Amino acid sequence: MVKAYLRYEPAAAFGVIVSVESNITYDSSGKHLLAPALEKLGVWHVRQGVCTKTLSPSPSSRGPSLAVTYVASSSSSLVASGYADGSIRIWDCDKGSCETTLNGHKGAVTALRYNKVGSLLASGSKDNDIILWDVVGETGLFRLRGHRDQITDLVFLDSGKKLVSSSKDKFLRVWDLETQHCMQIVSGHHSEIWSIDVDPDERYLVSGSADLELRFYNVKHDLSNGESVVHVSGAEIGDDGELSTKNKWEVLKHFGEIQRQSKDRVATVRFNKSGNLLACQVAGKTVEMFRVLDETESKRKAKRRLNRKKEKKEKKSTKEEVETTENVEAIHGTEETGSISVVTVPDVFKLLQTVRTSKKICSISFCPITPKNSLASLALSLNNNLLEFYSIESGASTKTLAIELQGHRSDVRSVTLSSDNSLLMSTSHNAVKIWNSSTGSCLRTIDSGYGLCGLILPHNKYAMVGTKDGKIEIIDIGSGTCGEIVEGHGGSVRSIATIPNGNGFVTGSADHDVKFWEYQIKQKPGQDSKRLTISNVRTMKMNDDVLVVAVSPDAKYVAVALLDCTVKVFFMDSLKFFLSLYGHKLPVLCMDISSDGELIVTGSADKNMRIWGLDFGDCHKSIFAHSDSVMAVQFVCNTHYMFSAGKDRLVKYWDADKFELLLTLEGHLADVWCLAISNRGDFVVTGSHDRSIRRWDRTEEPFFIGEEKEKRLEEMFEADIDNAFEDRHVPKEELPEEGAVALAGKKTRETLTATDSIIDALDVAEVELKRLAEHEEEKSRGKAAEFLPNMIMLGLSPSDYVLRALSNISTNDLEQTLLALPFSDALKLLSYMKDWTSNPDKVELVCRIVTVLLQTHHSQLISTPSARPVLTVLKEILYARVKECKDTLGFNLAAMDHLKQLMASRSDALFRDAKSKLLEIRSQQSKRLEASTEEMKTEKRKKKKQKKSTDMHVWS
């Protein structure tokens, strides 16, 4: 009989607050912050500092989990997250559900940006392409190609009609989305451009690179009458006020530069929602905050600067200098007449302050809601798994909140479960954390040294931690404090193992010592309560660094792994030598002894795992276990099954009797350092370099070794197919300088499966139609037998059956699915279109299918006589159906508008609108008044200076 095993599935992942590789962003309400945590997206309530929701892909998609690489929020509750495999998921933040998955990129997503309305989404990737997505229709519109390196940022201009993209190829490109072409290529940067942003009024675009300055551009807008206008001071207008043909396509005009304080490269530049602040985050520990002055303030500042310049020159009283001042005045007069060109970048952007943090900043995000008593609220994610919130005031910035308790600041170096499996202890470079192993909530955080190994004592009151500097720390779990620190070893404590059925433990260290300890609860003189104390009972000297110690469950043997690649086994009572296990080519990093004391398993840096008999020390089997060092290995209690973890990010489940690999558990996104198994073997906990702790639960689902082997082979075969889609050895087509447009989607296994399902449906429908025709013929002859419908068609007519197959395809995959259809099947499909147009819900789908098929098979359709009648019928029907749909939509929109007016007439909404309009008019009037008074003042100053100069002439 074939042996069945029980499957382990990923159950929980905790310990990561924010990933290093991705950015953070606020949602549209400003109450929640979206922080990617590896493959999940955490929604944090900012005021409470609590993670309210976790958006993670469905567990049904087995295989390696992929990290979130970029996240963007829209003006509604929708949020887009890009992943390392190039897919994009759209989430509804309120419901916490995934609305759709968009596949188009071949590389990791590096930039995402919604337009102001939230109907379009632009995405950039490591594959150098930009794809524009229709969020409402859940489809890709088109792909823009032209950049020679990965896309770093995107920004929409002119109500979403234009798109600006930045790339590592040192260029900015401006794309016209209506005509789908590149309008302008902007050069000037000497290094990779990392970030761009535009202010809310679309006056300035700022770009940041590794250069020591930020570059600013004026944005030209097209008016409805076809003329163009530049919002900002600084645009040059020709003699006749006309723009030359060269300037016709210039959307971005260089405005100037501003020096940065830091020498590190720019990571992010962002304006806040009101547009009065600009934040420049560098790839270091600082964020530079710039104040953005409005037009009147910047003009005033520019005039003051010019006046100061003139005053300096006027101080010199010689005749020649008097003449030069007159010339300056004359020049200034021309500047005044075209006062647009006066304002420079330093007049608009003024350094306000620099926000400094303790660790390197990964990303920043402005809160969309401005607080009452400060200029803005800024969220930062740091590279040590930490979120910080700052309140930006005009004088200084203050830290308001830090989210840090839910994770370690660095790698998780060891994990240990308590005897009843209720508590989990993890150690890191500066803290020990106690977790609830079932919920993943952090119960205690205790400051400590660099913990390399740990042990929770029975009754869950105390724990031991062995540190890198040779100390043994006694942790009081109840009070969450470090009770006593014992100088245990002269070198780092590499391993700690409990002595079964006793009140002691064994430690192994880099100082060549193996020490045996006993613990007891004593009341020391001068202390009011009893404390746990430990005392060294025996010491065993080794001839090399001790890496691991393990004690057999019957406490008969102690096994010691040394740096010389051997494992020595000693008798526990007499400490006499028993066995030497040698065979590994590199040092043994982990080992464990089975519950019955028969087997000992060792894992080494040579990527192999060896299973030995503990009776004679013979090697039963050497297994090539991982593609990198084996970091942890442990037997499941009372069995010969075991788990191993390696630097190749995998956790593997083995049968030590059959020497077979049972399961591979994928999930960690970095080296796995440690693992712990519960007493009953119902769950496994692993800790990793990616700072996450993952729990894998045993399910009731049985599996067989043979089936798993077949599955693994299938996965390898499918991976080869995926590589075949994009043949890396085929020479890449050379893109034209002005860029190119291509289809948004990409060929995947899903699209090929969908194509197969359409072809199958067409074949089944064709057979059914033949049967129906034969039945009708027999009926006319009078031989009619009862017609038995086809069971496969689920009681649907042939036309409806094919339509069902097409409706099941996701809208994003439809184009690629139809592209793979052969011409004969495309013709069959077109013949069904006439019937489907009668259903008003399917008109849009029919139009999309017909358009794609016509574009794909245009030349063949023209030259095929049998296709003409089908196309003629479709031409007559489709236009009429589409017009009907448009009329219905128009009627509904007009009705909604009418309802809105009715509601407005019943409420005070109109007056509210009037009030806002009145306030707007008043602000405009006050600005005009300020400008006119400023002009009057300058006129007076001019007259005074002229009078002064004439007096000087008289004196001379």
Buried (B, 14 or more C-beta within 10 A) or exposed (E): EEEEBBBBEBBBBBBBBBBBBBBBBBBBEBBBBBBBBBBBBBBBEBEEBEBEBEBBBEEEEEEBBBBBBBBBBBEBBBBBBBBBBBBBBBBBBEEBEBBBBBBBBBBBBBBBBBBEBBBBBBBBBBBBBBBBBBBEBBBBBBBBBBBEBBBBBBBBBBEBBBBBBBBBBBBBBBBBBEEBBBBBBBEBBEEBBBBBBBBEBBBBBBBBBBBBBBBBBBBBBBEEEEEBEBBBBBBEEEEEEEBEEEBEEBBBBEBBBBEBEBEBBBBBBBBBBBBBBBBBBBBBBBBBBBBBBEBBBBBBBBBEBBBEEBEEBBEEEEEEEBEBBEEBBEEBEEBBEEBBBBBBBBBBBBBBBBBEBEBBBBBBBBBBBBBEEBBBBBBBBBBBBBBBBBBBBEEEBEEBBEBBEBBBBBBBBBBBBBEEBEBBBBBBBBBBBBBEBBEBEBEBBBEBBBBBBBBBBEEBBBBBBBBBEBBBBBBBBEEEEBBBBBEBBEBBBBBBBBBEEEEBBBBBBBBBBBBBBBBEEEEEEEEEEEBBBBEBEEEBEBEBBBBBBBBBBEBBBBBBBBBEBBBBBBEBEEEEEBBEBEBBEEBBBBBBBBBBBBBBBBBBBBBBBBBBBBEEBEBBEBBEBBEBBBBBBBBBBEBBBBBBBBBBBBBBBBBBBEEBBBBEBEBBBBBBBBBBBBEEBBBBBBBBBBBBBBBBBBEEEEBEBEEBEEEEEEEEEEEEEEEEEEEEEEEEEEEEEEBBBEBBBBBBEBBBEBBEBBBEBBEBBEBBEEBBEEBEEEEEEEEEEEEEEBEEBEEBBBBBBBBBBBEEBBBBBBBBBBBBBEBEBBBBBBBBBBBBBEEEEBBBBBBBBBEBBBEBBEEEBEEBEEBEEBBEBBEEBBEEBBEEBEEEEEEEEEEEEEEEEEEBEEEEEEEEEEEEEEEEEEEEEEEEEBBEEBEEEBEEEBEEBEEEBEEEEEEE
